[in-house]
């Protein structure tokens, strides 16, 4: 009887894999995609009811992937291993983007900073902080995320950030954080944090090229807004052989058009 049950599950799982690979997976029902995910972490169990339980609890697949470990483990049938696996799967798209961004990437002018970030930053449900370390040729040494945030606030330790930056032969740095639910305008805390970090980096002969705030509605650039100081505005990109484009105050805040 046990062998018969295993064969039924094996056949069903094979059909799920075939369907995912041979059809437009974006049109697959969410419970089937979630069920396919769970088969890799619970290989000897019928995970169809568990997939439905998760969707009933959180509403949709995106909410399942965004759920905390504690909330996931509160669902019947979800233990530590399965909760960590779901959390791991939720992070893969960002890991992929960051890994792809590291490969042979070079930032040649100020406008490319925003272009680079717009294609790599993840708009999660909470604010996130990123930093890019560049060498003297403008090549990306690292692109990483750090800190923890809520829907409208973000907490980043300056000292810890400096320690991470100095792990590389860093010539210059770009920092970025997201406003997933608001306009990309800097708060008083954002301005203070940027000034303090700029001073710290300058004392270490590392240049802060820009602080970019990204939201689904557009972006704000401290560099293009001339908030990093006149010396920065005139010299920041010279050693990187960049052509400085001063777009003025009408350019630094670019709101998306319909």
C-alpha angles and dihedrals in degrees: 000000000000091000090051092052091048091051091052090051092045091052092048093048091049089052090051092051092047092048092049093050099040102041137049098281091199086072095049114113110260093236090059093050090049091045090052090051092052094051089071093057100034102038098166101045138078099249097180094096090046092053090052091047091054093048091047090051099045103024102233143013094265091057091048090055092046094049120113121247090250094053092047093051089052088069114091111255096024115112133172095282096049093043091051091046092054090047090050092051090052091057097048097087091055092044088051093051093047093047091049091047092056095058113098092322119160129181109212104173141012094262091058090063091068092041091052094048095044091060098043109034119097118224098215123174090263132050114274133194126216136181133195123203117203132189125223091278094055093254117148110248095178141351112197144157126226142161129051130262147181131215092288108009137061131197120205126165112224094206093051090048092052090050091053093047093051091057086080133053086258121184097172141002138214120197127194138178133183134237099199095177105028147047117289096249122132120247125216088261091052091054093047093048091050094050092049093047091047090054092047094049093046090055088056094047091249118128126223102219098183148337110217125192113202129194134162086260099055141287145278122216120199089198095052090043089056092237095132094070134269093271090056091047092054102038109021098099100029096095090049090055090240127157106236113224113198104197095172128224093312091064107046094069108052115178118200117251125221 
